[in-house]
Amino acid sequence: MDWSVLIKITHLVGTALGVGGATLAEVFYLKCLKDGQVDPTESDLLKTIYLVLRIGLVLLVLSGFGYLVFYRLAGLEMYLYSSRLWAKLTITLTLLLGVAAWQAKLVSAKIGGGLSLASWYAALILGAWRLPASISYWQIMAVYFLLAMAVTVVLALIRKLAGVK
């Protein structure tokens, strides 16, 4: 097995843990707050889900860095200039900053959850979908921004319909 396969597997595992963790975090957070409070058992469950999310994020960042090094060493610099790669890097940085702001209580769970969920799904979609080269970085980022706003609004509506504050 060469390095590119190891990097790809690590990247896929990180993405799977992140997307799955972000989805479960929102589902269980909603379920846990249904009665207006998070009891100790629910808190432990959420802490476990957030740990899985962090592991996914670390794997994603490390393998992403691995891709950058591999592209450079393998003479595949053309990939380093793609709008898709730069959008993925920006989304990952946004995710990292959002998580840090959420942890520091600078961002509410409503905003942080929506941003996290949208970022993970955007990264998944960009990784899976081979966009035409004519799509610019700014076009990708505009769609990401709209997606993040839409996800945050939809989550707020779901919380409201479920009676969660």
Helices and strands as residue ranges (DSSP letters): H 3-32, G 33-35, H 40-73, G 77-81, H 83-103, H 109-128, H 137-161
